[in-house]
Amino acid sequence: MHRRHKKPYAVIFIVVVALVVFGALRDIELTNNPPPPERTATRMHYADDAHDFEKLPRDTSPVMVRTGTAEQQANGHYTFTPSDIAPITLPQREVILAFSIKGDLPPSYIDFSSMLQETLNTWKRKNNKITEIMLEWQGDTADIQKMVTLANDIYMHMKTDYWIGYGLQRKWFEADPAQAALLATRQQGIRDYVFDINEATREGETLPDTIAALNSYGIHFMLRTDEAPDEKEALALMDAHDKFLGFVVIR
């Protein structure tokens, strides 16, 4: 007579539970100590017109979008002129909305809150993951303290849902190098600073010359350019300049 063997249900159950527990602990470990992201010199892409979206690489890299211009009027109020870029869905990407500002920098969030909020809502309705508001002030001279105060005001009024970034101009710091000191320290709510290659380059400079000059201000920065050098050369530039974080590439 053959003895009926009992199926090892208990063993199978223990193995399954162990695998579940291991998976959960592994998820917790990755959450608390995520692996470093793959190092790349192209930190994000820049959409200057609607056709640039067609040229984006097939990946999940962040994209900065030129949304329009806020311009101060004679009465002190600001009017917003949207760019020709109609909001679209950019799946699985961080979206940074860039606002150009002409005239004096608004003293507080309230002064142009409606245009910010309306633009944000329009892009959010397209199911975009908006992470940052980039302010590009077109002033000839900078009031850095005013910039920091405005960024903090927007950040708090937005309930810290969005980081704030600033487009910087080299001429500001050439005229008054001391202005850079405030931005060289971490400021609440501000994540990124971006120089544009067209404004930042001086006659006779090579790309390494320009990056070295910007690096000397002590501010962590990215450089927006039509075309970045190849990845090996770009990473070498990052290694040689401790404040240089990479390129924003116009596609």
ABEGO torsion letter per residue (X at the ends): XBBBBBBBAAAAAAAAAAAAAAAAAAAAAAAABBBBBBBBABABBBBABAAAAAABBBBABBBBBBAEBBBBBAAGBBBBBBBABBBBBBBGBBBBBBBBBBEBBBABAAAAAAAAAAAAAAAAAAGBBBABBBBBBABABBBAAAAAAAAAAAAAAAGGABBBBBBBBAAAAAABAAAAAAAABBBBGBABBBBBAAAABBBGBBAAAAAAAAAAAGBBBBBBBABBBBAAAAAAAAAABAABAEBBBBX
